[in-house]
Amino acid sequence: MRIVWDFIQDQLLGMKWLNNLIGNLLSACGLDISSRIGSSVRFFVYDTVKISVLLVTLIFIISYVQTYFPPERTKQILSRYNGILGNTVAALLGTVTPFCSCSSIPIFIGFTNAGLPLGMTFSFLISSPLVDLGSLVLLMSVFGWKIAVAYVIVGLVIAVIGGTVIGKLKLEKELEPKLFGKAEALNNEHYSSRSKRCKFALSEAWETWKYVIKFILIGVAIGAIIHNWLPQSFIENVLGDKNPFSVIIASVIGIPMYADIFGTIPIAEALYFKGVGIGTVLSFMMSVTALSLPSMIMLRKVVKPKLLAVFIGIVTVGIIAMGYLFNILGGIFI
């Protein structure tokens, strides 16, 4: 069983065969892959191809499943629950939506206009970009199943707690009276046959790849620089375990960036293999995906400053607490 899992982890998810193939091809072209430049090129090509293949495959599968759960049906499911159970269901439904934080906001608005409790809609809004099936598989390909599963569980806990707290604060008056059209447009889609579902899934996979490829390329380029050019001592001084503020710094660094899980993984991978604690790495990833500046600007258009501040504060505290906890218990997951 162990041998089978190692094969899945290393060859199917991690695609080590692809890394070896790219290394051999680059060497055949006369590039010294042991040099900084050669190693950077290898890192860039390998991670770009690997993430793109996993991305297209995962988005196709997730989008196909999503045809069974359009926003209108999701509203009907969520309306059956309330309290912590409702927040938990909302957070879990967020995991099957392959959206970045900006793409999740129109769905969030559709839910609030449908009369769903505010806390439930925020549990969905937190979990949708933060945790999804794609992130689980991609994290497994880099960090192994223990860290991947722990990341997903912690992300769901942050989403449930965050939504519950916001619901208890009764901040419904802090919503702006604005509505996006995408969520309602999705309600009019009908998938009466397998071919239509496949066509939709292929379209979503292609459109998603076209949208995120720029972030993937930027993330892989940054990862290659960190991996091959930044001194180990510099990384350890800024983000290493000896710096008690490493988790906070990583979380703050991630906020101005805009990417989804697919664009942040190459950077996280490079930081991890430079000796940065797993909690610090995951805090960086979570802040990029859940609290990026562009998505906060977009969210401000539909919520008032008080509610936005509460949302940012709760998620930030959750991410930082998670980071320190992972750093303390890191040995359990590695």
Secondary structure per residue as TSV (DSSP state, phi and psi in degrees):
chain	resnum	aa	ss	phi	psi
A	1	M	-	360.0	-41.4
A	2	R	H	-62.1	-41.6
A	3	I	H	-63.8	-41.6
A	4	V	H	-63.4	-44.4
A	5	W	H	-66.4	-41.1
A	6	D	H	-60.2	-37.4
A	7	F	H	-64.3	-44.5
A	8	I	I	-62.6	-45.2
A	9	Q	I	-65.3	-46.2
A	10	D	I	-85.0	-43.5
A	11	Q	I	-97.2	-39.5
A	12	L	I	-83.8	-49.7
A	13	L	I	-85.7	-49.3
A	14	G	S	-76.7	-20.1
A	15	M	-	51.4	47.7
A	16	K	H	-64.0	-28.7
A	17	W	H	-60.5	-35.7
A	18	L	H	-68.7	-38.9
A	19	N	H	-62.5	-43.1
A	20	N	H	-65.6	-40.9
A	21	L	H	-62.6	-45.5
A	22	I	H	-64.8	-40.2
A	23	G	H	-60.2	-44.0
A	24	N	H	-65.1	-39.9
A	25	L	H	-65.6	-43.0
A	26	L	H	-65.7	-38.8
A	27	S	H	-65.0	-39.3
A	28	A	H	-64.9	-25.7
A	29	C	T	-84.9	1.5
A	30	G	T	92.6	9.7
A	31	L	-	-92.5	130.6
A	32	D	-	-80.4	102.6
A	33	I	T	-75.0	-7.2
A	34	S	T	-86.5	-12.4
A	35	S	S	-81.1	167.4
A	36	R	H	-62.8	-44.7
A	37	I	H	-65.5	-47.7
A	38	G	H	-61.5	-42.6
A	39	S	H	-65.7	-37.5
A	40	S	H	-65.2	-43.7
A	41	V	H	-63.0	-44.2
A	42	R	H	-60.9	-45.6
A	43	F	H	-58.9	-45.7
A	44	F	H	-63.9	-49.8
A	45	V	H	-65.5	-46.9
A	46	Y	H	-61.1	-51.3
A	47	D	H	-67.4	-36.7
A	48	T	H	-63.2	-47.4
A	49	V	H	-66.9	-45.8
A	50	K	H	-60.4	-49.5
A	51	I	H	-65.6	-38.3
A	52	S	H	-64.0	-43.1
A	53	V	H	-64.2	-48.1
A	54	L	H	-63.2	-40.5
A	55	L	H	-60.2	-53.2
A	56	V	H	-61.4	-42.8
A	57	T	H	-63.7	-46.3
A	58	L	H	-68.3	-43.5
A	59	I	H	-64.9	-36.4
A	60	F	H	-60.0	-49.0
A	61	I	H	-64.0	-47.2
A	62	I	H	-64.8	-41.5
A	63	S	H	-66.5	-36.6
A	64	Y	H	-61.7	-46.0
A	65	V	H	-62.6	-37.3
A	66	Q	H	-63.7	-24.4
A	67	T	T	-63.5	-19.9
A	68	Y	T	-86.3	-9.6
A	69	F	S	-132.1	61.9
A	70	P	-	-66.5	162.7
A	71	P	H	-51.9	-37.9
A	72	E	H	-63.1	-41.9
A	73	R	H	-69.7	-37.5
A	74	T	H	-61.4	-41.2
A	75	K	H	-59.2	-43.0
A	76	Q	H	-63.1	-39.1
A	77	I	H	-66.3	-47.2
A	78	L	H	-66.9	-32.3
A	79	S	T	-65.9	-14.3
A	80	R	T	-80.2	-14.3
A	81	Y	-	-120.8	159.6
A	82	N	-	-152.2	172.8
A	83	G	H	69.3	-155.6
A	84	I	H	-62.7	-35.7
A	85	L	H	-60.9	-42.1
A	86	G	H	-63.9	-41.8
A	87	N	H	-63.3	-37.7
A	88	T	H	-66.6	-45.2
A	89	V	H	-62.5	-41.9
A	90	A	H	-62.1	-42.8
A	91	A	H	-64.7	-40.9
A	92	L	H	-65.9	-39.2
A	93	L	H	-65.3	-30.0
A	94	G	H	-63.6	-23.6
A	95	T	T	-74.7	-16.8
A	96	V	T	-100.0	10.3
A	97	T	-	-108.5	114.0
A	98	P	-	-81.7	59.6
A	99	F	-	-113.0	149.6
A	100	C	-	-80.2	177.5
A	101	S	H	-62.4	-39.9
A	102	C	H	-66.5	-38.8
A	103	S	H	-71.2	-23.3
A	104	S	H	-77.8	-23.4
A	105	I	H	-63.6	-43.4
A	106	P	H	-59.1	-37.9
A	107	I	H	-64.8	-42.1
A	108	F	H	-57.0	-43.7
A	109	I	H	-66.1	-40.4
A	110	G	H	-59.0	-39.2
A	111	F	H	-67.1	-44.1
A	112	T	H	-65.5	-39.4
A	113	N	H	-70.2	-20.7
A	114	A	T	-81.3	-3.2
A	115	G	T	90.2	11.3
A	116	L	-	-70.4	149.2
A	117	P	-	-56.0	142.0
A	118	L	H	-59.9	-39.5
A	119	G	H	-61.8	-39.5
A	120	M	H	-65.3	-42.1
A	121	T	H	-64.4	-34.1
A	122	F	H	-75.7	-31.6
A	123	S	H	-60.9	-41.4
A	124	F	H	-64.3	-45.6
A	125	L	H	-61.9	-35.4
A	126	I	H	-74.4	-45.7
A	127	S	H	-75.9	-30.7
A	128	S	H	-57.7	-51.8
A	129	P	H	-81.5	-24.7
A	130	L	H	-79.6	-40.9
A	131	V	-	-134.6	125.3
A	132	D	-	-151.2	174.3
A	133	L	H	-63.7	-32.2
A	134	G	H	-64.8	-42.6
A	135	S	H	-63.6	-36.7
A	136	L	H	-60.4	-48.5
A	137	V	H	-67.9	-43.4
A	138	L	H	-65.4	-41.2
A	139	L	H	-64.5	-37.7
A	140	M	H	-62.2	-35.6
A	141	S	H	-68.5	-23.0
A	142	V	H	-107.7	-47.6
A	143	F	H	-107.2	-8.2
A	144	G	-	95.6	165.1
A	145	W	H	-71.3	-31.4
A	146	K	H	-63.5	-49.3
A	147	I	H	-65.8	-40.7
A	148	A	H	-61.1	-47.2
A	149	V	H	-66.3	-41.6
A	150	A	H	-62.4	-40.5
A	151	Y	H	-60.2	-47.1
A	152	V	H	-63.7	-43.9
A	153	I	H	-62.7	-46.1
A	154	V	H	-64.3	-40.5
A	155	G	H	-59.7	-42.3
A	156	L	H	-65.8	-38.6
A	157	V	H	-63.1	-44.4
A	158	I	H	-60.1	-42.2
A	159	A	H	-64.9	-43.8
A	160	V	H	-67.4	-47.5
A	161	I	H	-64.3	-45.0
A	162	G	H	-59.8	-47.1
A	163	G	H	-64.7	-38.7
A	164	T	H	-63.9	-45.5
A	165	V	H	-63.1	-45.3
A	166	I	H	-63.1	-38.9
A	167	G	H	-63.6	-39.0
A	168	K	H	-68.6	-26.5
A	169	L	T	-79.2	-9.6
A	170	K	T	53.5	63.1
A	171	L	-	-106.8	26.2
A	172	E	G	-58.2	-30.9
A	173	K	G	-71.3	-9.4
A	174	E	G	-89.5	10.1
A	175	L	B	-88.8	138.7
A	176	E	-	-81.7	143.4
A	177	P	S	-79.6	65.0
A	178	K	-	-130.3	152.4
A	179	L	-	-138.7	136.8
A	180	F	-	-95.8	156.2
A	181	G	S	-91.2	-19.7
A	182	K	H	-61.4	-43.0
A	183	A	H	-61.4	-43.7
A	184	E	H	-71.2	-32.9
A	185	A	H	-62.7	-35.0
A	186	L	H	-65.8	-24.7
A	187	N	H	-68.1	-22.9
A	188	N	T	-86.7	-3.2
A	189	E	-	-81.4	137.6
A	190	H	-	-126.0	133.3
A	191	Y	-	-122.0	85.9
A	192	S	-	-87.7	-7.1
A	193	S	S	-142.5	162.5
A	194	R	H	-64.3	-36.9
A	195	S	H	-64.4	-37.9
A	196	K	H	-68.4	-37.8
A	197	R	H	-65.4	-42.8
A	198	C	H	-64.9	-40.4
A	199	K	H	-62.0	-43.4
A	200	F	H	-63.4	-44.5
A	201	A	H	-63.8	-41.9
A	202	L	H	-62.7	-42.3
A	203	S	H	-62.8	-44.0
A	204	E	H	-64.0	-41.6
A	205	A	H	-61.9	-44.5
A	206	W	H	-67.5	-46.6
A	207	E	H	-64.9	-39.3
A	208	T	H	-65.1	-43.3
A	209	W	H	-62.6	-43.1
A	210	K	H	-61.7	-36.1
A	211	Y	H	-74.2	-41.0
A	212	V	H	-94.5	-8.9
A	213	I	H	-59.4	-35.2
A	214	K	H	-64.5	-37.0
A	215	F	H	-72.0	-36.0
A	216	I	H	-62.6	-47.0
A	217	L	H	-62.0	-42.8
A	218	I	H	-64.5	-45.8
A	219	G	H	-62.6	-42.6
A	220	V	H	-65.9	-39.3
A	221	A	H	-62.5	-45.0
A	222	I	H	-63.5	-41.8
A	223	G	H	-61.2	-40.3
A	224	A	H	-64.2	-39.2
A	225	I	H	-64.9	-46.9
A	226	I	H	-61.4	-43.1
A	227	H	H	-67.3	-36.7
A	228	N	H	-116.9	-14.8
A	229	W	T	-121.2	-31.4
A	230	L	S	-79.7	132.1
A	231	P	-	-62.0	143.1
A	232	Q	H	-56.9	-40.3
A	233	S	H	-63.9	-37.2
A	234	F	H	-65.7	-46.0
A	235	I	H	-61.5	-43.6
A	236	E	H	-67.3	-36.8
A	237	N	H	-66.4	-37.4
A	238	V	H	-85.5	-45.3
A	239	L	H	-121.4	6.6
A	240	G	S	-75.9	171.3
A	241	D	T	-64.3	-23.8
A	242	K	T	-73.0	-17.8
A	243	N	-	-92.5	111.6
A	244	P	T	-66.3	-14.8
A	245	F	T	-102.9	14.1
A	246	S	H	-60.9	-40.5
A	247	V	H	-65.7	-43.2
A	248	I	H	-64.4	-43.6
A	249	I	H	-61.1	-45.6
A	250	A	H	-62.1	-39.9
A	251	S	H	-66.1	-41.1
A	252	V	H	-69.0	-40.0
A	253	I	H	-60.9	-35.8
A	254	G	H	-73.1	-26.2
A	255	I	T	-61.7	-45.1
A	256	P	T	-68.4	-15.5
A	257	M	-	-79.0	159.7
A	258	Y	-	-133.7	111.9
A	259	A	-	-163.2	172.0
A	260	D	-	-109.4	-169.0
A	261	I	H	-59.0	-32.2
A	262	F	H	-70.5	-31.5
A	263	G	H	-84.4	-22.9
A	264	T	H	-88.6	-23.5
A	265	I	H	-59.8	-42.8
A	266	P	H	-59.8	-38.2
A	267	I	H	-68.0	-45.1
A	268	A	H	-60.9	-40.3
A	269	E	H	-61.7	-44.8
A	270	A	H	-65.8	-41.9
A	271	L	H	-63.2	-41.9
A	272	Y	H	-61.9	-44.2
A	273	F	H	-79.1	-4.3
A	274	K	T	-92.5	2.1
A	275	G	T	99.1	7.7
A	276	V	-	-73.2	138.6
A	277	G	-	-58.6	146.8
A	278	I	H	-62.4	-35.0
A	279	G	H	-65.0	-40.0
A	280	T	H	-65.0	-42.3
A	281	V	H	-62.4	-46.7
A	282	L	H	-69.0	-32.4
A	283	S	H	-63.4	-41.7
A	284	F	H	-60.1	-47.2
A	285	M	H	-61.5	-44.2
A	286	M	H	-66.6	-39.3
A	287	S	H	-66.7	-36.7
A	288	V	H	-65.7	-45.7
A	289	T	H	-78.6	-32.6
A	290	A	H	-101.6	-25.1
A	291	L	H	-128.4	25.3
A	292	S	-	-60.6	145.5
A	293	L	H	-58.1	-45.4
A	294	P	H	-59.5	-40.1
A	295	S	H	-69.9	-32.5
A	296	M	H	-68.5	-35.8
A	297	I	H	-64.7	-42.1
A	298	M	H	-66.1	-41.8
A	299	L	H	-64.9	-33.2
A	300	R	H	-61.0	-24.6
A	301	K	T	-69.8	-18.2
A	302	V	T	-120.8	-8.0
A	303	V	B	-130.1	152.4
A	304	K	-	-80.2	162.9
A	305	P	H	-53.1	-38.8
A	306	K	H	-62.3	-47.2
A	307	L	H	-67.7	-38.2
A	308	L	H	-62.4	-43.5
A	309	A	H	-63.3	-40.6
A	310	V	H	-63.4	-44.8
A	311	F	H	-59.7	-50.5
A	312	I	H	-61.9	-42.9
A	313	G	H	-62.6	-46.0
A	314	I	H	-64.1	-46.9
A	315	V	H	-66.2	-40.5
A	316	T	H	-62.7	-46.6
A	317	V	H	-61.2	-41.9
A	318	G	H	-63.1	-42.6
A	319	I	H	-65.8	-44.9
A	320	I	H	-66.1	-43.1
A	321	A	H	-61.2	-42.2
A	322	M	H	-61.7	-41.2
A	323	G	H	-61.6	-47.4
A	324	Y	H	-66.1	-37.2
A	325	L	H	-63.7	-43.9
A	326	F	H	-64.8	-38.2
A	327	N	H	-65.1	-37.3
A	328	I	H	-70.3	-41.7
A	329	L	S	-101.1	15.2
A	330	G	H	-53.0	-36.2
A	331	G	H	-61.9	-25.7
A	332	I	H	-69.6	-32.7
A	333	F	H	-93.9	-14.2
A	334	I	-	-98.1	360.0
